[in-house]
Amino acid sequence: MNIFSRRVIRLIVIGISAVLIVNLSRSIWDLWRRRDILGEREAVLRRLEAENKHLQSELEYTQSPEFIEQEARNRLGLGREGEAVVLMPNDQFPMTNGKTEEKQEETLPSRKKWWRLFF
C-alpha cells in the first residue's frame, strides 16, 4: 500500500505541475502577444498625432486672412480696392506652345500611338 500511495502522490504532483506549466506558458505567450499589440498601437498613435498636428497647422493657415484673400482672388475673381480684375475664357485663347497637341496624343490608346510611330 505504501508504494501505491507514493505513486499516486507522484502522479498527482506531476499532473498539478504540468497544469501549472501549461497555464504559465499560456500567460507568458499572451503577455508577449499583447506587448506586440501595444507597440503597434503606439506606432499608430504617433502617426495619428503627427497627422493631427499637420491638420491643425493646415486649419490655422486656412483661417488666416492671407489664405482667405488668396482664395477670393483665385476662385471668386475678386481683387483689392483699386485693382482691375480681368477674366479671360480659356477656350478663346488656346495654348500655342504645343501642350494641347501633347495632351490629345496622351489620351490616345497605346495601339494608335504605335500605329502612328511605325506608319
N, C-alpha and C positions, 0 to 999 in steps of 0.2 A: 504494500500500500504506500509505503514511503517513496519508492521510486516512481510510482504512478502520480502521486501528488506533486513531486518535483517537476515531472514532465509537463503536467497541466499548468503549473505555475510558470514555467519557462515559456510555454506556448502562449499563455495569456500576456506575459511581459513582452514577448516578441510581437504579438498582434497589436498591443497598445503602442509599442514603439513604431511599428510600421504605419499605423494610422496617424500618429503624431508626425512622422517624417513626411508622409504624403500631404497632410494639411499644411505643414510648414513650407514645403516646396511650392504648393499652390499659392500660399500667401506671398512668398518671395516673387514668384512669377507675376502675380497681379500687381505687386508693388513696382516691379521693373517695367511692366507694360504701362502703368499709369504715369510713371516718370517720363516715359517717351511721349505719351499723350500730352503731358504737361509742357514739355519742351516744344511740341508742335503748336500748342495753343499760345504759348508765349511768343513764338515767332509770328503767328497770325496777329496777335495783339500789337506787336511792334509795327508790323506792316500797316495795320489799320490806323494806328496812332499817327504814323507818318503821312498816310493818305488824308487823315482828318486835318493835320496841320497844314498840308498843301491846300485843301479845300477851304480852310479858314482864311488863309492868305489870299486865295483867289476871291473869296467873298468880300474881304476888305477892299481889294482892288476894284471889284465891280461896283462897290458902293461909293467909290471915290468920285469927286467932281470931274477929274480928268477923263475917267472912263465914260462917264455919262455924256460928257461933251463929245468925245470921240465917236460914240455910238450915235449920237444925234447927228453928227456930220455924215457919217458913213451910211447909216441905214435910213435916216429920215431926210437927208439932204438939207439939213439946217446949217446955218452959219452964224457967226458973231455979228454984232451990230456993226454996220458999215461995210460988211463983206457982201459981195455979189456971188450968189451960188449959180453955177452953170451946170445944167444936167444935159447930157448928150445920150441919145439912144444908142445902144450897142450895135444894132443891126444896120444902122445907116452908114457907119464907117467901119468896113471890115478890116481886119488886120492885114497889113501888106508885107509883113516880113516872112511869110510862108508858114506860119504856125497853123493857119486854118487848113492848109493842104495836108500837113503832117497829121493833124487831128483826124481828118477824114480817112487818111491812109491807115491810121491805127485802128479804126473801127472796122476795117475790112477783115473778113475771115482769113485765116492763115493760107488756105489753098489759093485764094485770089492773089495774095501777096506773092506766093511762089510763082504763080502763073505770070504775073507782071514781071517778075525778076527774069524768067527764062524766055518769055515770048514777047 
